[in-house]
Amino acid sequence: MWRNLGANLDEHSAERTAGTLESRQLVNKSVDRDCDLKQQHFSRDNPKEEEAVHQIISDLLNNGVFMKRPGREGYSAFPKFKRDLIDSLDYKDLHKWMKEHIDLWGSIYQQEH
């Protein structure tokens, strides 16, 4: 995490980042518990990254995790999590953000060609 701070790494940011480690571990353990995962120990013979990604994709698709299934309640660990992620979206703010970025990206693209 400190490496990602780059030039912004100083004593304050390092301390703040280190302070989040315990919280992150608690969240990870909670998610593992909710998913009924047991801790696994991996050998050094890990497959190549591409193979691992293909395996994860295959597992997700084969188990139908993105399909709505009767009796499977999503977000049980997050009861206040809104099901409709765009419910509170401010369309005016979105339009403004898109316009600014389209103009920016357009000017960058035009400079390259």
N, C-alpha and C positions, 0 to 999 in steps of 0.2 A: 504494500500500500504506500509505503514511503517513497519507493521508486517512482510511482505514478505522480507524486507531487512535484517531481522535477525541481525547477528553480524556486518553487513555492515552499520547499521544505525548510522549515526553521523549527526552533524548539517548541513554539506554541502549536504549530500544525502537527508536529510529530507526537506531542503529548495528546492532542485531541484525537488523532488517528489511533494511537495505541489504546486510548480509553474506550474506543468502540469495539475492540476485539472481544471482550467478554460478552457484550450484547449480541454481537454477531454469532458467537458460539452458542448462546442460549437460543437464538432464533433458529439456527441450523439444527440443534438438538430437538427443538419443538417440532419443526417440519419433519424431521426423521421419525419422531414419535408418532405424529399424526399420520404419516405414510406407512407406519408399521415397519420401518426399516431397521435392520440390525446392523451394528457396526461391522464393517468388513475390513480385512487386512489384505492388501494387494502386494503381490510380489513385484520385483523389479522388471519382470518380463511383461510390462504393460504393452498393449497393442499400439500400433501407430495411431496418431490422432485421427486420421481420416477413417480408419476402421472403427474407432470408438464412436465417432459421430454417426456413422452408418448404423452401428448397433443400437445406439440410443434412438435414432429415428425409427428404426425397425420395431423396437420395443414399444415406442409410443403409438405407432400406427397399428401394430398387431393387437395391442390392448385397448384400442379405441378410446384413448384418453381425451380426445378432442370431440367425441361424439356425446350427445346428450343421451343419458340412459335413465330410464325410470328407476326410482329408488336410490340413485346416486346423488347425494346432495353435495354440491361444490362449496368450497370456502368454509367448511364447518369450523375451522380454526379461526376464521375471521367473520364473526356473525354480523358485524356492522359494515362489511365490505359490500359496496353496491354492485349488483349484478350487471347493471347497464353502465358501462364505463363512460359513455358519452352523455349520460343523463345531465350532468352539471356543466357540460361544455358550453362556453360562451362563444357563440358563432362569430360575433363581431371581433373578438380577440383572435380567434383562429384565422379569420379572413385577413386581419391586419398582419399577423405573423406570416401567413403564406405569401401575401403581397410583398412584404419586405424581403423575404428569402428568395422568391422568384426573381425579383429585381436584382438582388445580389448575385444569385447564381447565373442569371442571364448575362450580367455584365462580365462575370468571370469567363463564361463560355465564349462570349463574343471576343474577348481579348485573346483567347487561345487560337481562334480561327481567323 
